[in-house]
Amino acid sequence: GKDTGQLAGAGAKKAEGTAVEKDGTLAIPVADAGLAYVFADATANAGSVKIESKNPQSLGHDIAIEGNGVNQKGETVTAGGTSEFTADLKPGEYTFFCSVPGHREGGMVGKLTVK
């Protein structure tokens, strides 16, 4: 039979491209399946940025960032929910990731460059 469990789609889609902050909001959605975001990396302007990640999966995910003295995350959400928070970002390099145990290691991680 076909595996239809929650991890059946793990690795189903690899993150590609760059999420770009628009009007103070940086959207980094979760992929439709697997341990992946839609985008592999992201860029934003310095200042107050709302970081959000819509999750279409039944498996819980969140969005978190760390680097340059910032360590923040949104709540874990499922089935169309949006994990979000606002951070004051300085120019430099950050890492965005899913803080659910095992997900970052599974590939839900990328680089955020702030200008």
FENGINOR-V954863 format. One record per residue. N is the residue number from 1. SS is DSSP state (alpha for helix, beta for strand, coil for the rest). OMEGA is omega in radians with two decimals (999 if undefined). D_CENTER is the distance of its C-alpha to the mean C-alpha in Angstrom with 2 decimals. Layout:
n=N ss=SS omega=OMEGA d_center=D_CENTER
n=N ss=SS omega=OMEGA d_center=D_CENTER
This chain:
n=1 ss=coil omega=-3.14 d_center=31.97
n=2 ss=coil omega=3.11 d_center=28.42
n=3 ss=coil omega=3.12 d_center=25.67
n=4 ss=coil omega=3.13 d_center=23.74
n=5 ss=coil omega=-3.06 d_center=22.10
n=6 ss=coil omega=-3.12 d_center=18.45
n=7 ss=coil omega=-3.12 d_center=17.82
n=8 ss=coil omega=-3.12 d_center=20.12
n=9 ss=coil omega=-3.10 d_center=17.42
n=10 ss=coil omega=-3.13 d_center=15.71
n=11 ss=coil omega=-3.08 d_center=15.32
n=12 ss=coil omega=-3.12 d_center=16.40
n=13 ss=coil omega=3.11 d_center=14.24
n=14 ss=coil omega=3.12 d_center=13.09
n=15 ss=coil omega=-3.13 d_center=10.32
n=16 ss=coil omega=3.02 d_center=12.49
n=17 ss=coil omega=-3.04 d_center=13.09
n=18 ss=beta omega=3.01 d_center=11.73
n=19 ss=beta omega=-3.11 d_center=9.97
n=20 ss=beta omega=3.11 d_center=12.70
n=21 ss=coil omega=3.14 d_center=13.13
n=22 ss=beta omega=3.12 d_center=15.96
n=23 ss=coil omega=3.07 d_center=18.33
n=24 ss=coil omega=3.13 d_center=16.28
n=25 ss=beta omega=3.08 d_center=13.08
n=26 ss=beta omega=-3.13 d_center=9.90
n=27 ss=beta omega=3.10 d_center=8.20
n=28 ss=coil omega=-3.08 d_center=5.04
n=29 ss=coil omega=3.05 d_center=6.22
n=30 ss=beta omega=3.09 d_center=6.39
n=31 ss=coil omega=-3.13 d_center=9.51
n=32 ss=coil omega=-3.14 d_center=12.84
n=33 ss=coil omega=3.05 d_center=13.64
n=34 ss=coil omega=3.13 d_center=12.91
n=35 ss=coil omega=-3.09 d_center=10.37
n=36 ss=coil omega=2.91 d_center=8.15
n=37 ss=beta omega=3.09 d_center=5.61
n=38 ss=coil omega=-3.07 d_center=8.27
n=39 ss=coil omega=3.14 d_center=8.12
n=40 ss=coil omega=3.10 d_center=9.14
n=41 ss=beta omega=-3.02 d_center=9.29
n=42 ss=beta omega=3.04 d_center=9.62
n=43 ss=beta omega=3.12 d_center=12.70
n=44 ss=beta omega=3.03 d_center=13.89
n=45 ss=coil omega=3.13 d_center=17.33
n=46 ss=coil omega=3.12 d_center=18.42
n=47 ss=beta omega=-3.13 d_center=19.01
n=48 ss=beta omega=-3.10 d_center=17.49
n=49 ss=beta omega=3.03 d_center=14.08
n=50 ss=beta omega=-3.13 d_center=12.38
n=51 ss=beta omega=-3.10 d_center=8.59
n=52 ss=beta omega=-3.14 d_center=7.61
n=53 ss=beta omega=3.10 d_center=5.65
n=54 ss=beta omega=-3.09 d_center=8.66
n=55 ss=beta omega=3.12 d_center=9.31
n=56 ss=coil omega=-3.03 d_center=12.55
n=57 ss=coil omega=3.03 d_center=13.24
n=58 ss=coil omega=3.08 d_center=15.82
n=59 ss=coil omega=-3.09 d_center=13.99
n=60 ss=coil omega=3.07 d_center=12.11
n=61 ss=beta omega=3.02 d_center=8.38
n=62 ss=coil omega=3.03 d_center=6.70
n=63 ss=coil omega=3.13 d_center=4.36
n=64 ss=beta omega=3.01 d_center=6.76
n=65 ss=beta omega=3.06 d_center=8.45
n=66 ss=beta omega=3.14 d_center=11.85
n=67 ss=beta omega=3.12 d_center=14.72
n=68 ss=coil omega=3.10 d_center=17.77
n=69 ss=coil omega=3.12 d_center=18.57
n=70 ss=beta omega=3.05 d_center=15.32
n=71 ss=beta omega=-3.07 d_center=13.78
n=72 ss=beta omega=3.08 d_center=12.06
n=73 ss=beta omega=3.06 d_center=9.79
n=74 ss=coil omega=3.14 d_center=9.85
n=75 ss=coil omega=3.08 d_center=11.77
n=76 ss=coil omega=-3.09 d_center=11.18
n=77 ss=beta omega=3.10 d_center=11.84
n=78 ss=coil omega=2.92 d_center=13.38
n=79 ss=coil omega=3.08 d_center=15.25
n=80 ss=coil omega=3.10 d_center=14.06
n=81 ss=beta omega=3.12 d_center=12.98
n=82 ss=beta omega=3.05 d_center=10.51
n=83 ss=beta omega=-3.08 d_center=8.79
n=84 ss=beta omega=3.03 d_center=9.68
n=85 ss=beta omega=3.10 d_center=11.60
n=86 ss=beta omega=-3.13 d_center=13.61
n=87 ss=beta omega=3.06 d_center=14.16
n=88 ss=beta omega=-3.02 d_center=17.11
n=89 ss=beta omega=3.05 d_center=16.10
n=90 ss=coil omega=3.10 d_center=18.88
n=91 ss=coil omega=3.12 d_center=19.22
n=92 ss=beta omega=-3.08 d_center=17.94
n=93 ss=beta omega=3.09 d_center=15.23
n=94 ss=beta omega=3.03 d_center=12.17
n=95 ss=beta omega=2.98 d_center=9.60
n=96 ss=beta omega=-3.05 d_center=5.88
n=97 ss=beta omega=3.01 d_center=5.25
n=98 ss=coil omega=-3.07 d_center=5.91
n=99 ss=coil omega=3.07 d_center=9.35
n=100 ss=coil omega=-3.07 d_center=11.20
n=101 ss=coil omega=3.10 d_center=14.08
n=102 ss=coil omega=-3.05 d_center=14.09
n=103 ss=coil omega=3.09 d_center=10.59
n=104 ss=coil omega=3.14 d_center=9.73
n=105 ss=coil omega=-3.13 d_center=13.26
n=106 ss=coil omega=3.08 d_center=12.83
n=107 ss=coil omega=-3.14 d_center=10.57
n=108 ss=coil omega=-3.10 d_center=6.90
n=109 ss=beta omega=3.12 d_center=7.03
n=110 ss=beta omega=-3.10 d_center=7.80
n=111 ss=beta omega=3.05 d_center=10.07
n=112 ss=beta omega=3.09 d_center=10.19
n=113 ss=beta omega=-3.14 d_center=13.86
n=114 ss=beta omega=-3.10 d_center=15.54
n=115 ss=coil omega=999 d_center=19.04
